[in-house]
């Protein structure tokens, strides 16, 4: 059996157990095995990086990289089980910011190349850190853009009657009279006022049915989208002493803002079932004025083929600001070292190269999404303009919540999604949602 057919069988089966058995029975395979995530741009970029590394003249034969994949479905649970069992089937494995704490006991901290900080910047490197130690190379980054209809905003800013109506709506629903602004200067009240103005149930003259689209399904990733709002008001999961701090004015502001928009029809009524694809579809329809969404949506929403109604009039900026500053949630995918690696030395060599400028540019040129510093991203800016804002926003506005890389981080997001959706849907009060969240987080973050 050829190696190509062998790998295809592993990917088709999607079972790590099959991969382990086959690897042990095939001594001809390379000495450094890298476990990755199949499908999508992550696999494309990783394959290109591995090929570039293996082609280097100074990489010894027994240090060349062989890639191993198994299904995304249940990936993190399978990975945890194999790491905990002391598996030697892979030397280097995929990591995510929100799961590092689960795996740290079974992995080795890594020392990156001397170029790493200049390539990625401190904020991005922190997405792969746990308890002050670096556990991986941040190869792909996710954060949020504010997408908006430039044609609609420009028309509003140049219409005195529309501006007066905007002020009336903000005064009535936000208890403050606001003037429309360029989205890059928005605070969260400006965003809310704009969303309300462009909602036909609030303003019958609005050119769009909805001012925004909220992702408020009971789903942990939706909380990641939302939480930059309370963060802008000083919100965090814990204080310096480890006390849970979500029952705060900042979290109340964030929750109440979404509730106000939902109750006033500024987002579709079925937003309680919305996540990434539904929000994209609503915006792409041309019936939404602005939306906070993952950076991954940019290529589709600015494509005249995929989103003809909005592609040519869509612009992106960082999320709105608040009293504590301007922020975007960031989390990364990356690669770290299995504590029980059979070829630990070879794994370290690969990770050091993967954190170099050469590797980062290779990864970027092959559909990856690394967040690069301005000095580095300029080398791929023409072919990957989306990465310019990705790196800029990550370095300037990126944050990870205190405890956001802990062993309980995923469970915290799941808890918040359940309790906050319960409030937005009217199933419980704001006080109940915050009290339940505070109590649950205290247990999860012990």
Number of C-alpha atoms within 10 A of each C-alpha: 5 7 11 8 10 13 18 13 14 20 19 11 14 19 16 21 15 14 22 16 11 15 18 12 10 10 9 9 16 15 21 27 25 24 22 24 20 17 13 10 16 20 18 15 22 24 18 19 25 20 14 14 21 18 11 10 8 9 15 11 12 12 22 22 25 18 20 22 23 25 18 13 9 10 17 16 11 17 19 15 12 17 23 16 11 14 18 18 25 28 26 32 24 22 27 22 26 25 22 25 22 19 22 25 14 19 23 20 19 18 17 22 17 12 15 22 17 15 26 29 19 14 18 29 22 25 28 28 22 21 11 9 14 18 30 35 33 30 29 23 25 18 26 28 24 19 27 23 21 19 14 17 18 12 12 19 14 11 10 11 10 17 19 14 15 22 18 19 21 22 14 10 16 17 10 14 15 19 16 22 17 11 23 13 15 20 19 23 17 21 25 21 26 27 23 29 31 28 26 17 16 19 18 12 14 19 17 19 22 27 32 30 30 28 28 27 22 22 19 19 18 22 22 19 24 21 19 29 27 24 25 24 23 16 24 23 22 18 13 7 6 13 14 23 18 22 20 15 14 21 24 17 16 20 22 15 18 20 18 16 23 22 13 16 20 29 26 21 14 13 18 18 14 21 21 16 10 16 23 20 15 20 25 20 13 18 21 28 30 26 26 23 25 20 20 16 16 18 13 15 24 21 15 13 10 13 20 16 18 24 20 15 14 22 19 22 17 25 31 24 24 19 12 13 13 22 27 28 24 26 25 25 23 23 24 29 29 29 20 20 23 18 19 20 13 22 26 21 17 23 21 20 19 27 24 20 20 16 21 28 19 20 26 24 16 18 18 25 27 25 32 31 22 19 10 19 26 15 11 17 15 11 11 17 12 16 25 19 20 24 26 17 23 28 21 14 20 23 21 20 17 15 21 25 25 23 21 20 23 19 18 25 21 16 21 25 22 20 21 26 23 20 20 23 16 12 13 14 15 21 12 15 21 22 15 17 22 20 13 16 24 16 11 15 19 10
